[in-house]
């Protein structure tokens, strides 16, 4: 393979590798703590029953709140907690990770294919040998 064509294919392989590697790097270097429910969007206790159950000393938290058995001690005394005083935050990282898995696999496959092509071009394994007369 002429050096000029080899250089073109090597450059093309590197560019395609970078195109596949950028989303992969971006996903793997992202902070893992950003998937929590924001404080401004706390989920009320009643709406979270399908995702979490909270118990205190073996009793459900909702039953304790309804019975008025939970109190918060403050400087001037204690206040009874109501169900509206409790909010929950969820970590949605597992759901987001599953949604992005296919993109990561495609990017990883693209990186592998382009790295293989780059190595084949650089080592001269894809040399053009013309047609032979029979």
N, CA and C atoms as an extended XYZ file, in Angstrom:
402
Properties=species:S:1:pos:R:3:atomname:S:1:resname:S:1:resid:I:1 pbc="F F F"
N         0.861       -1.173        0.000 N   UNK     1
C         0.000        0.000        0.000 CA  UNK     1
C         0.907        1.235        0.000 C   UNK     1
N         0.637        2.174       -0.881 N   UNK     2
C         1.454        3.390       -0.923 CA  UNK     2
C         1.364        4.150        0.400 C   UNK     2
N         2.452        4.809        0.786 N   UNK     3
C         2.477        5.509        2.080 CA  UNK     3
C         1.394        6.575        2.201 C   UNK     3
N         1.050        7.239        1.138 N   UNK     4
C         0.035        8.293        1.193 CA  UNK     4
C        -1.340        7.705        1.533 C   UNK     4
N        -1.675        6.597        0.892 N   UNK     5
C        -2.970        5.956        1.170 CA  UNK     5
C        -2.973        5.372        2.580 C   UNK     5
N        -1.842        4.806        2.977 N   UNK     6
C        -1.742        4.271        4.341 CA  UNK     6
C        -1.967        5.383        5.362 C   UNK     6
N        -1.396        6.547        5.120 N   UNK     7
C        -1.563        7.685        6.015 CA  UNK     7
C        -3.023        8.142        6.054 C   UNK     7
N        -3.682        8.154        4.908 N   UNK     8
C        -5.101        8.555        4.856 CA  UNK     8
C        -5.946        7.582        5.664 C   UNK     8
N        -5.741        6.272        5.453 N   UNK     9
C        -6.520        5.286        6.196 CA  UNK     9
C        -6.210        5.314        7.691 C   UNK     9
N        -4.969        5.533        8.039 N   UNK    10
C        -4.620        5.622        9.456 CA  UNK    10
C        -5.282        6.843       10.092 C   UNK    10
N        -5.239        7.968        9.400 N   UNK    11
C        -5.908        9.174        9.918 CA  UNK    11
C        -7.408        8.987       10.034 C   UNK    11
N        -8.006        8.351        9.039 N   UNK    12
C        -9.446        8.086        9.078 CA  UNK    12
C        -9.802        7.164       10.239 C   UNK    12
N        -8.976        6.157       10.460 N   UNK    13
C        -9.214        5.250       11.582 CA  UNK    13
C        -9.123        5.975       12.915 C   UNK    13
N        -8.153        6.857       13.060 N   UNK    14
C        -8.023        7.613       14.312 CA  UNK    14
C        -9.214        8.534       14.541 C   UNK    14
N        -9.674        9.180       13.479 N   UNK    15
C       -10.842       10.065       13.615 CA  UNK    15
C       -12.072        9.261       14.002 C   UNK    15
N       -12.300        8.123       13.364 N   UNK    16
C       -13.453        7.285       13.716 CA  UNK    16
C       -13.334        6.735       15.134 C   UNK    16
N       -12.106        6.427       15.551 N   UNK    17
C       -11.905        5.971       16.929 CA  UNK    17
C       -12.294        7.068       17.912 C   UNK    17
N       -11.866        8.295       17.642 N   UNK    18
C       -12.208        9.410       18.536 CA  UNK    18
C       -13.704        9.666       18.561 C   UNK    18
N       -14.365        9.543       17.406 N   UNK    19
C       -15.821        9.737       17.356 CA  UNK    19
C       -16.523        8.709       18.241 C   UNK    19
N       -16.025        7.478       18.256 N   UNK    20
C       -16.628        6.440       19.095 CA  UNK    20
C       -16.193        6.558       20.550 C   UNK    20
N       -14.982        7.081       20.800 N   UNK    21
C       -14.456        7.123       22.166 CA  UNK    21
C       -14.975        8.298       22.983 C   UNK    21
N       -15.341        9.392       22.332 N   UNK    22
C       -15.790       10.577       23.080 CA  UNK    22
C       -17.047       10.288       23.902 C   UNK    22
N       -18.126        9.689       23.329 N   UNK    23
C       -19.285        9.387       24.189 CA  UNK    23
C       -18.966        8.374       25.282 C   UNK    23
N       -18.097        7.440       24.980 N   UNK    24
C       -17.718        6.439       25.973 CA  UNK    24
C       -16.971        7.085       27.136 C   UNK    24
N       -16.023        7.944       26.835 N   UNK    25
C       -15.286        8.647       27.882 CA  UNK    25
C       -16.219        9.557       28.687 C   UNK    25
N       -17.096       10.263       27.991 N   UNK    26
C       -18.028       11.156       28.687 CA  UNK    26
C       -18.918       10.414       29.663 C   UNK    26
N       -19.366        9.238       29.280 N   UNK    27
C       -20.233        8.458       30.152 CA  UNK    27
C       -19.480        7.871       31.332 C   UNK    27
N       -18.266        7.404       31.102 N   UNK    28
C       -17.502        6.771       32.178 CA  UNK    28
C       -16.894        7.776       33.147 C   UNK    28
N       -16.729        9.022       32.725 N   UNK    29
C       -16.141       10.022       33.616 CA  UNK    29
C       -17.184       10.886       34.310 C   UNK    29
N       -18.452       10.640       34.059 N   UNK    30
C       -19.525       11.425       34.668 CA  UNK    30
C       -19.639       11.104       36.153 C   UNK    30
N       -19.978       12.100       36.939 N   UNK    31
C       -20.172       11.899       38.381 CA  UNK    31
C       -21.332       10.941       38.612 C   UNK    31
N       -21.208       10.077       39.601 N   UNK    32
C       -22.263        9.091       39.866 CA  UNK    32
C       -23.299        9.590       40.873 C   UNK    32
N       -23.067       10.740       41.490 N   UNK    33
C       -24.006       11.221       42.507 CA  UNK    33
C       -25.034       12.206       41.959 C   UNK    33
N       -25.106       12.386       40.659 N   UNK    34
C       -26.038       13.375       40.100 CA  UNK    34
C       -27.411       12.796       39.815 C   UNK    34
N       -27.604       11.526       40.070 N   UNK    35
C       -28.860       10.882       39.714 CA  UNK    35
C       -29.862       10.848       40.856 C   UNK    35
N       -29.564       11.500       41.958 N   UNK    36
C       -30.497       11.567       43.074 CA  UNK    36
C       -31.610       12.550       42.755 C   UNK    36
N       -32.785       12.291       43.289 N   UNK    37
C       -33.908       13.211       43.155 CA  UNK    37
C       -33.526       14.538       43.801 C   UNK    37
N       -33.733       15.672       43.108 N   UNK    38
C       -33.365       16.968       43.708 CA  UNK    38
C       -34.172       17.255       44.977 C   UNK    38
N       -33.588       18.077       45.858 N   UNK    39
C       -34.273       18.432       47.111 CA  UNK    39
C       -35.606       19.127       46.848 C   UNK    39
N       -35.690       19.880       45.772 N   UNK    40
C       -36.933       20.605       45.481 CA  UNK    40
C       -38.033       19.682       44.991 C   UNK    40
N       -37.687       18.450       44.623 N   UNK    41
C       -38.676       17.508       44.100 CA  UNK    41
C       -38.794       16.270       44.987 C   UNK    41
N       -38.715       16.447       46.292 N   UNK    42
C       -38.832       15.319       47.214 CA  UNK    42
C       -40.148       14.588       46.989 C   UNK    42
N       -40.093       13.270       47.044 N   UNK    43
C       -41.276       12.443       46.835 CA  UNK    43
C       -41.976       12.253       48.176 C   UNK    43
N       -43.272       12.591       48.247 N   UNK    44
C       -43.996       12.375       49.506 CA  UNK    44
C       -44.042       10.890       49.859 C   UNK    44
N       -44.178       10.617       51.134 N   UNK    45
C       -44.175        9.245       51.622 CA  UNK    45
C       -45.293        8.417       50.989 C   UNK    45
N       -46.447        9.002       50.784 N   UNK    46
C       -47.581        8.264       50.217 CA  UNK    46
C       -47.328        7.849       48.765 C   UNK    46
N       -46.592        8.648       48.015 N   UNK    47
C       -46.346        8.343       46.606 CA  UNK    47
C       -45.182        7.382       46.394 C   UNK    47
N       -44.450        7.074       47.432 N   UNK    48
C       -43.251        6.247       47.283 CA  UNK    48
C       -43.466        4.802       47.707 C   UNK    48
N       -44.677        4.401       47.934 N   UNK    49
C       -44.933        3.048       48.446 CA  UNK    49
C       -44.506        1.947       47.486 C   UNK    49
N       -44.516        2.223       46.189 N   UNK    50
C       -44.133        1.183       45.236 CA  UNK    50
C       -42.622        1.017       45.137 C   UNK    50
N       -41.841        1.940       45.693 N   UNK    51
C       -40.380        1.879       45.580 CA  UNK    51
C       -39.662        1.676       46.905 C   UNK    51
N       -40.294        2.052       48.017 N   UNK    52
C       -39.590        1.950       49.297 CA  UNK    52
C       -40.602        1.800       50.435 C   UNK    52
N       -40.200        1.041       51.443 N   UNK    53
C       -40.956        0.950       52.694 CA  UNK    53
C       -39.967        1.237       53.816 C   UNK    53
N       -40.345        2.120       54.726 N   UNK    54
C       -39.456        2.502       55.828 CA  UNK    54
C       -40.076        2.016       57.129 C   UNK    54
N       -39.233        1.353       57.940 N   UNK    55
C       -39.684        0.824       59.218 CA  UNK    55
C       -38.821        1.407       60.333 C   UNK    55
N       -39.458        1.645       61.454 N   UNK    56
C       -38.751        2.068       62.663 CA  UNK    56
C       -39.157        1.106       63.778 C   UNK    56
N       -38.179        0.371       64.278 N   UNK    57
C       -38.412       -0.650       65.310 CA  UNK    57
C       -39.482       -1.652       64.887 C   UNK    57
N       -39.457       -2.024       63.618 N   UNK    58
C       -40.362       -3.049       63.105 CA  UNK    58
C       -41.748       -2.561       62.725 C   UNK    58
N       -42.019       -1.282       62.890 N   UNK    59
C       -43.342       -0.741       62.544 CA  UNK    59
C       -43.204        0.173       61.337 C   UNK    59
N       -44.186        0.124       60.416 N   UNK    60
C       -44.118        0.997       59.236 CA  UNK    60
C       -44.140        2.472       59.634 C   UNK    60
N       -43.370        3.269       58.923 N   UNK    61
C       -43.272        4.696       59.230 CA  UNK    61
C       -44.618        5.399       59.068 C   UNK    61
N       -45.397        5.005       58.078 N   UNK    62
C       -46.709        5.657       57.877 CA  UNK    62
C       -47.620        5.434       59.083 C   UNK    62
N       -47.590        4.228       59.638 N   UNK    63
C       -48.432        3.949       60.817 CA  UNK    63
C       -47.967        4.769       62.017 C   UNK    63
N       -46.665        4.901       62.175 N   UNK    64
C       -46.145        5.699       63.289 CA  UNK    64
C       -46.504        7.169       63.135 C   UNK    64
N       -46.466        7.684       61.907 N   UNK    65
C       -46.822        9.085       61.670 CA  UNK    65
C       -48.308        9.334       61.919 C   UNK    65
N       -49.137        8.405       61.458 N   UNK    66
C       -50.582        8.564       61.664 CA  UNK    66
C       -50.960        8.489       63.136 C   UNK    66
N       -50.229        7.676       63.903 N   UNK    67
C       -50.514        7.555       65.335 CA  UNK    67
C       -49.891        8.694       66.136 C   UNK    67
N       -49.082        9.527       65.492 N   UNK    68
C       -48.444       10.641       66.186 CA  UNK    68
C       -47.342       10.209       67.138 C   UNK    68
N       -46.684        9.101       66.837 N   UNK    69
C       -45.669        8.560       67.724 CA  UNK    69
C       -44.257        9.052       67.419 C   UNK    69
N       -44.098        9.810       66.346 N   UNK    70
C       -42.772       10.326       66.003 CA  UNK    70
C       -42.681       11.800       66.352 C   UNK    70
N       -41.602       12.147       67.025 N   UNK    71
C       -41.406       13.540       67.424 CA  UNK    71
C       -39.976       13.961       67.105 C   UNK    71
N       -39.815       15.255       66.863 N   UNK    72
C       -38.492       15.835       66.656 CA  UNK    72
C       -38.218       16.747       67.835 C   UNK    72
N       -37.081       16.545       68.480 N   UNK    73
C       -36.699       17.375       69.617 CA  UNK    73
C       -35.993       18.614       69.088 C   UNK    73
N       -36.497       19.776       69.486 N   UNK    74
C       -35.883       21.050       69.120 CA  UNK    74
C       -35.478       21.781       70.393 C   UNK    74
N       -34.975       22.993       70.220 N   UNK    75
C       -34.492       23.763       71.363 CA  UNK    75
C       -35.587       24.004       72.409 C   UNK    75
N       -36.780       24.345       71.964 N   UNK    76
C       -37.834       24.698       72.910 CA  UNK    76
C       -38.746       23.559       73.298 C   UNK    76
N       -38.541       22.380       72.778 N   UNK    77
C       -39.420       21.257       73.098 CA  UNK    77
C       -39.396       20.242       71.976 C   UNK    77
N       -40.531       19.582       71.776 N   UNK    78
C       -40.614       18.579       70.720 CA  UNK    78
C       -41.846       18.825       69.865 C   UNK    78
N       -41.751       18.445       68.606 N   UNK    79
C       -42.844       18.625       67.652 CA  UNK    79
C       -43.200       17.254       67.089 C   UNK    79
N       -44.494       16.970       66.987 N   UNK    80
C       -44.949       15.714       66.399 CA  UNK    80
C       -44.851       15.798       64.886 C   UNK    80
N       -44.280       14.767       64.282 N   UNK    81
C       -44.144       14.726       62.825 CA  UNK    81
C       -45.449       14.303       62.172 C   UNK    81
N       -45.746       14.902       61.033 N   UNK    82
C       -46.883       14.500       60.214 CA  UNK    82
C       -46.344       13.863       58.937 C   UNK    82
N       -47.195       13.180       58.204 N   UNK    83
C       -46.769       12.525       56.962 CA  UNK    83
C       -46.272       13.543       55.942 C   UNK    83
N       -46.797       14.762       55.996 N   UNK    84
C       -46.363       15.799       55.045 CA  UNK    84
C       -44.965       16.322       55.366 C   UNK    84
N       -44.454       16.028       56.554 N   UNK    85
C       -43.109       16.472       56.937 CA  UNK    85
C       -42.013       15.551       56.403 C   UNK    85
N       -42.390       14.388       55.906 N   UNK    86
C       -41.419       13.395       55.448 CA  UNK    86
C       -41.372       13.405       53.928 C   UNK    86
N       -40.176       13.539       53.378 N   UNK    87
C       -39.964       13.467       51.933 CA  UNK    87
C       -38.805       12.542       51.645 C   UNK    87
N       -38.840       11.903       50.518 N   UNK    88
C       -37.810       10.930       50.168 CA  UNK    88
C       -37.094       11.326       48.890 C   UNK    88
N       -35.811       11.001       48.836 N   UNK    89
C       -35.008       11.170       47.618 CA  UNK    89
C       -34.594        9.787       47.153 C   UNK    89
N       -34.640        9.571       45.854 N   UNK    90
C       -34.267        8.283       45.292 CA  UNK    90
C       -33.022        8.428       44.442 C   UNK    90
N       -32.233        7.383       44.408 N   UNK    91
C       -31.075        7.320       43.528 CA  UNK    91
C       -31.503        6.565       42.276 C   UNK    91
N       -31.587        7.270       41.158 N   UNK    92
C       -32.064        6.691       39.907 CA  UNK    92
C       -30.925        6.217       39.012 C   UNK    92
N       -29.734        6.032       39.557 N   UNK    93
C       -28.583        5.651       38.758 CA  UNK    93
C       -28.803        4.308       38.062 C   UNK    93
N       -29.426        3.345       38.734 N   UNK    94
C       -29.606        2.037       38.114 CA  UNK    94
C       -30.520        2.126       36.896 C   UNK    94
N       -31.543        2.944       36.934 N   UNK    95
C       -32.444        3.100       35.780 CA  UNK    95
C       -31.754        3.818       34.631 C   UNK    95
N       -30.986        4.838       34.943 N   UNK    96
C       -30.281        5.590       33.908 CA  UNK    96
C       -29.201        4.715       33.277 C   UNK    96
N       -28.513        3.938       34.086 N   UNK    97
C       -27.455        3.063       33.587 CA  UNK    97
C       -27.998        2.048       32.586 C   UNK    97
N       -29.162        1.488       32.859 N   UNK    98
C       -29.761        0.517       31.948 CA  UNK    98
C       -30.154        1.185       30.634 C   UNK    98
N       -30.656        2.413       30.698 N   UNK    99
C       -31.045        3.119       29.482 CA  UNK    99
C       -29.842        3.434       28.603 C   UNK    99
N       -28.684        3.668       29.199 N   UNK   100
C       -27.505        4.074       28.444 CA  UNK   100
C       -26.587        2.905       28.075 C   UNK   100
N       -26.919        1.729       28.491 N   UNK   101
C       -26.063        0.578       28.239 CA  UNK   101
C       -25.891        0.304       26.752 C   UNK   101
N       -26.952        0.416       25.966 N   UNK   102
C       -26.837        0.132       24.532 CA  UNK   102
C       -25.904        1.136       23.848 C   UNK   102
N       -25.970        2.403       24.212 N   UNK   103
C       -25.064        3.405       23.645 CA  UNK   103
C       -23.611        3.096       24.003 C   UNK   103
N       -23.372        2.679       25.235 N   UNK   104
C       -22.015        2.336       25.649 CA  UNK   104
C       -21.483        1.122       24.887 C   UNK   104
N       -22.335        0.136       24.669 N   UNK   105
C       -21.896       -1.049       23.937 CA  UNK   105
C       -21.574       -0.730       22.485 C   UNK   105
N       -22.384        0.114       21.857 N   UNK   106
C       -22.120        0.506       20.471 CA  UNK   106
C       -20.819        1.310       20.388 C   UNK   106
N       -20.622        2.224       21.313 N   UNK   107
C       -19.381        3.009       21.319 CA  UNK   107
C       -18.165        2.128       21.562 C   UNK   107
N       -18.278        1.175       22.474 N   UNK   108
C       -17.157        0.272       22.742 CA  UNK   108
C       -16.856       -0.602       21.527 C   UNK   108
N       -17.884       -1.082       20.855 N   UNK   109
C       -17.673       -1.881       19.646 CA  UNK   109
C       -17.025       -1.031       18.556 C   UNK   109
N       -17.462        0.205       18.403 N   UNK   110
C       -16.862        1.106       17.422 CA  UNK   110
C       -15.396        1.366       17.724 C   UNK   110
N       -15.060        1.541       18.990 N   UNK   111
C       -13.653        1.732       19.380 CA  UNK   111
C       -12.825        0.497       19.042 C   UNK   111
N       -13.363       -0.662       19.310 N   UNK   112
C       -12.634       -1.899       19.028 CA  UNK   112
C       -12.411       -2.112       17.540 C   UNK   112
N       -13.431       -1.883       16.735 N   UNK   113
C       -13.306       -2.076       15.288 CA  UNK   113
C       -12.322       -1.078       14.698 C   UNK   113
N       -12.434        0.183       15.077 N   UNK   114
C       -11.528        1.179       14.499 CA  UNK   114
C       -10.091        0.988       14.982 C   UNK   114
N        -9.894        0.555       16.222 N   UNK   115
C        -8.538        0.271       16.701 CA  UNK   115
C        -7.938       -0.907       15.930 C   UNK   115
N        -8.745       -1.914       15.642 N   UNK   116
C        -8.281       -3.059       14.865 CA  UNK   116
C        -7.917       -2.630       13.447 C   UNK   116
N        -8.760       -1.811       12.832 N   UNK   117
C        -8.463       -1.322       11.478 CA  UNK   117
C        -7.186       -0.477       11.478 C   UNK   117
N        -7.005        0.349       12.479 N   UNK   118
C        -5.803        1.172       12.577 CA  UNK   118
C        -4.557        0.285       12.652 C   UNK   118
N        -4.608       -0.732       13.481 N   UNK   119
C        -3.461       -1.627       13.603 CA  UNK   119
C        -3.188       -2.380       12.301 C   UNK   119
N        -4.253       -2.791       11.615 N   UNK   120
C        -4.064       -3.480       10.345 CA  UNK   120
C        -3.439       -2.563        9.299 C   UNK   120
N        -3.854       -1.321        9.262 N   UNK   121
C        -3.298       -0.376        8.293 CA  UNK   121
C        -1.845       -0.069        8.632 C   UNK   121
N        -1.559        0.209        9.892 N   UNK   122
C        -0.202        0.581       10.301 CA  UNK   122
C         0.787       -0.568       10.066 C   UNK   122
N         0.373       -1.790       10.343 N   UNK   123
C         1.286       -2.920       10.180 CA  UNK   123
C         1.372       -3.409        8.746 C   UNK   123
N         0.558       -2.863        7.849 N   UNK   124
C         0.618       -3.238        6.439 CA  UNK   124
C        -0.100       -4.525        6.110 C   UNK   124
N        -0.991       -4.978        6.940 N   UNK   125
C        -1.731       -6.222        6.683 CA  UNK   125
C        -2.818       -6.039        5.629 C   UNK   125
N        -3.192       -4.809        5.330 N   UNK   126
C        -4.216       -4.539        4.320 CA  UNK   126
C        -3.577       -4.074        3.016 C   UNK   126
N        -2.423       -4.587        2.701 N   UNK   127
C        -1.707       -4.155        1.502 CA  UNK   127
C        -2.471       -4.588        0.253 C   UNK   127
N        -2.547       -3.690       -0.708 N   UNK   128
C        -3.205       -3.982       -1.980 CA  UNK   128
C        -2.215       -4.730       -2.861 C   UNK   128
N        -2.628       -5.864       -3.387 N   UNK   129
C        -1.715       -6.690       -4.161 CA  UNK   129
C        -2.128       -6.838       -5.613 C   UNK   129
N        -3.027       -6.084       -6.102 N   UNK   130
C        -3.423       -6.121       -7.510 CA  UNK   130
C        -3.962       -7.479       -7.923 C   UNK   130
N        -4.485       -7.534       -9.140 N   UNK   131
C        -5.022       -8.796       -9.648 CA  UNK   131
C        -3.914       -9.586      -10.318 C   UNK   131
N        -4.015      -10.881      -10.198 N   UNK   132
C        -3.018      -11.757      -10.802 CA  UNK   132
C        -3.565      -12.354      -12.091 C   UNK   132
N        -2.698      -12.577      -13.001 N   UNK   133
C        -3.058      -13.252      -14.252 CA  UNK   133
C        -3.125      -14.745      -13.993 C   UNK   133
N        -4.116      -15.411      -14.592 N   UNK   134
C        -4.229      -16.863      -14.400 CA  UNK   134
C        -3.606      -17.604      -15.525 C   UNK   134
